[in-house]
Amino acid sequence: AFHPGGKQEVLNAEGPVFALVRTSVDGSEKVFCIHNVGNEKVSYRLSLRDSVPESCSSFKDMLSERRITINKSEQFKDIKLAPYETVWFKSV
């Protein structure tokens, strides 16, 4: 997903959050890169309907091994971020 030829899309975010999704060249892998560039805790609302593959049941942070379970009936998932925290979520 981090190949220079892969697709990159900036996601809507408010406040001190910068978020984007990186897609592999062949489209088989997506990584959600979410960055809190502020000095306070924040929550980022990730839209599951538009950007998460149907087969995804959880995310794993490539940097910290943190896992988040995805419920198929949810439209959004709130991602809590510490000050200056960066997460790179990959579907597992």
Secondary structure, DSSP 8 states (H G I E B T S, - for coil): --STTSEEEE----TTEEEEEEE-TTSS-EEEEEEE-SSS-EEEEEEHHHHS-TT--EEEETTT--EEE--TT-SEEEEEE-TT-EEEEEE-
